Amino acid sequence: MKTNNPFLFIFLAITHFTFGQNLVSKEMNGQVFADSSSVDGVAVVNNATQLTTITDSKGLFSIVIREGDVLVFSAINLEGYKKRITSSDLALNFLPIKMKAKSIELKEVVINESNISAESLGIIPYGQKKYTAAERKLYTANSTPIDALLNAMSGRSKMLKKEIIVEKKERMLYKIEGLFEEDYYTQRLKIPADRIKGFQYYCIENPEFMRTLESKNKSMSMFLITQLAQEYLKIIENED
């Protein structure tokens, strides 16, 4: 007997994935501890997925894991440490990691601090993808076929994609706020002081200006923002 019931198809698909997919992803919070040594900036890499994150000043971190994944912890001042994720770890809501301080022989070196990063120190590979908070949530929502199917059906994946867009705009807004002083807006661009924030929001809605901000091309940003200022002034003139 044939059936065109879409719910039966979805049920069968979910059943198939449930039996064929045993690995469940989870965003795990944890903390690195080390006696007499800083735990700030410890690189945490999931060898299975290549997800990477960095600990904060208290050693706290968050990363997506599955049973069997191997987390690699490394820092310039700490001995490397590897942790294989077990089912017991997944049952926890917090993952404590104990690391040992390195015995470093001091040598006379000249360091250009502006070039120091986790990549330049060899802690993580160059070009390693770094996920934002919203991107990590979307990755978790689509990390397995069953997760992807359920989150697509519920609309959560679509919501998380919108969250990434909002997060990007907030990041761009932060960049533009630090790019120019208030006098530049009021004297050079002739934007009223009480309209500066609105103008900044107007700028980050422009895809070309967003690309320029991301490429850190200040000369092009100044060129484009002048054009955008003229457009914005006409808009507020019509409003008045």
HELIX and SHEET records of a PDB file:
HELIX    1   1 PRO A    6  GLY A   20  1                                  15    
HELIX    2   2 SER A   87  ALA A   91  1                                   5    
HELIX    3   3 GLU A  113  ASN A  115  5                                   3    
HELIX    4   4 ALA A  133  ALA A  141  1                                   9    
HELIX    5   5 PRO A  145  SER A  154  1                                  10    
HELIX    6   6 ARG A  156  LEU A  179  1                                  24    
HELIX    7   7 GLU A  182  ASP A  183  1                                   2    
HELIX    8   8 TYR A  184  ARG A  188  3                                   5    
HELIX    9   9 ALA A  193  ARG A  195  5                                   3    
HELIX   10  10 ILE A  196  ILE A  204  1                                   9    
HELIX   11  11 PRO A  207  GLU A  214  1                                   8    
HELIX   12  12 LYS A  218  GLU A  239  1                                  22    
SHEET    1   A 3 LEU A  60  ILE A  65  0                                        
SHEET    2   A 3 LYS A  26  ALA A  34 -1                                        
SHEET    3   A 3 PHE A  94  MET A  99  1                                        
SHEET    1   B 4 THR A  52  ILE A  54  0                                        
SHEET    2   B 4 ALA A  43  ASN A  46 -1                                        
SHEET    3   B 4 VAL A  70  ALA A  75 -1                                        
SHEET    4   B 4 LEU A  78  ARG A  84 -1                                        
END                                                                             
